[in-house]
């Protein structure tokens, strides 16, 4: 159990980190009592219901990990949101990540049929690292994950480098890149399912 000292320095750090304003006066004794009540509740749950809660959590996690999903990786939140809305029509769960470490952790814990990743997250070096790592993990997990790279860069050598690192397809963010992405994913799904998945 972590012990937290409720002193003035802790309170200042807390309110600065949460961007919230402290009340006019802070009753440290009252805050300590609230923390003590939380600790007691956690101990009671740990004693009476730990096994049940843990099993339910594991079952829920297992269900999620078995669901087909798409992972979208882009360091710009507006793009991840845009792609989440765009890809929701594929009747698959869409997860989003804005940096490579979070993307790798998500990939380790869930089976993704598709990964759509921007190359510059925030630089192409990180993008190449992520692409290489995702393909390596997919091979070690024996999963047939399709990884597509999208980027605003028109440089042809970048496309060649992505394909060499295992990218299944590459799209430049031109005027109609969203339509191209939908069409590309439709083609992959048709090939996999042998049926028309246009939407």
C-alpha positions, 0 to 999 in steps of 0.5 A: 500500500502506498503511503501519501503524506498530505503536506503543503508540497503534496497539495501544491503538486496535486492541484498543479497537476490536475489544473484545479484550484485549491479551496480557500482552506484545506483541512488535512485531517479531513483529507487523511480521514477520507484516504483512510476510509478508501484504504479500509474499503480497498482492504475489505474488497481485497479480503472478501471479493478479490478473487471474484473481481479479478476473475471478472476483470480477466474474463472481460479482458479476454473477451476484448482481446478476442474481438477483431479490432483496428488500431489507429496510431497518429500523434495528432488527436484530431486525426485519430478521432477522424479515423475512428469515425471513418473506420467505425463502419467496418463493424470492428472495434477501433482503438487509438494511440498517439505515441509508439509505446502506448501503441506497442502495449495495446498491440501486446494485449489485443488481437488486431486485424489491422493497424493504420499508422502515421509514419511521422509520430512525431518523426519518421524514425519513430514511425519506422521503429514502430512499424518494425516492432509491430511486424516483429510482434505479429510474427512472434504471435503468429497473427496475420495483422495487416499494417498500413502506413499513411503519411503526408510525405510525397517522398517515394523512398519513404514508401519503399522503406515502409514496404521493406520493413513489412508494411502491407500497404502505403498511402499518401495523405492526398486529397482523397486519402480517406476514400483510398483507405476505405477502398484498400481495407474493403479489398483486404476484407473481401479477400479474407472473407470472400464477400462484399464488405462495401459500406 
